[in-house]
Amino acid sequence: MSQLTRMLSAIAITFTAAGSANAQSITLYTDRPTARLAPSVQKFTQLTGAQVNVVELPYAKLIAQYEAEGQASPADLIYIKDMVLAGELVKKGHLQAMPTAAAVQAAQTVPAALRDSANLWTALQYRARTIMYEPSRVKPSELSTYEALADAKWAGRLCVRTSKHNYNEALVSSLIERHGEARTREILKGWVDNLATAPINGDTAVLEAIANGVCDVGITNTYYLAQLIAKNPAFTVRPFFADQAGAGVHVNGEMIGVASSSKQVELAGQFIELLLQDEYQIHASNDHFTYPAKESLLPLTLVKDWGRFIMDLTPWSKLSEPSRIQQARDLMNEVGYQ
Ligand SMILES: [Fe+2]
């Protein structure tokens, strides 16, 4: 082989390698805002040469599209905001087990309750859904558990979001786990009796109602409060982490899994590994005032000022079982929780 031929073949090999790397891509289906994923997507392309196509749609549309495409779907990963949705995906067989030992190992840095035991999904971030109060009207010493908000003491003082939302379905599922069906029915009835106003459409609106004196206490996700305080440091509402002497505060979160349609499972696994690296865990936590799911990490945002809490470690896979969620919906309906 002449020197020129050797040079040409070396160039050809380099070109082919770069060309095939550029041709690779994975597709992520999500109901989360695409912009939040930008740093991890860029890094992934830098590391692997593969592009990440992000398809962002509201959950119902996202899954309708996925189901219409069937096994021909381009989806390699599904990334969603809530355990109730993960329960549905598992039940429908839309996820497959994480494909590589490295991805499974990365997921094991997340508490066992916050990931699927068969490695169908793992949480990436979580938040607490807890009691919120206005400190000039309520002392923390008056607060304790979710069920205590059913006491007559709170008559006309409680605000809640409507029952037609996954966040409350998951919370009520956790109450069923703690107290059983009969006691949970009583608690929900007590909440309804104590409402200051009809159930409100949105956590932010619940927090504003507490701040504005419509009610004194409510139940919302922690990141909604953090967003309000970040915008307005004078916002007075504060969280009280429920049930710290019992089962712990209810947590829920964002999770990711490999789509059953994926034909590029190795790359999909690598993207999960990347999202569980400290840097991207902290980036996501900073971006949305959530808690990084990776057990070794603490948040850096203002939520750290609220201190550590004991979380309910009932496996999310149990709380999110579709039959259990239906039981929660039925109970809320029965007591007239709108
Ligand atoms: Fe939310």
Residues whose N, C-alpha, C, O or C-beta is under 5 A from the ligand:
A	BS01	LIG	none
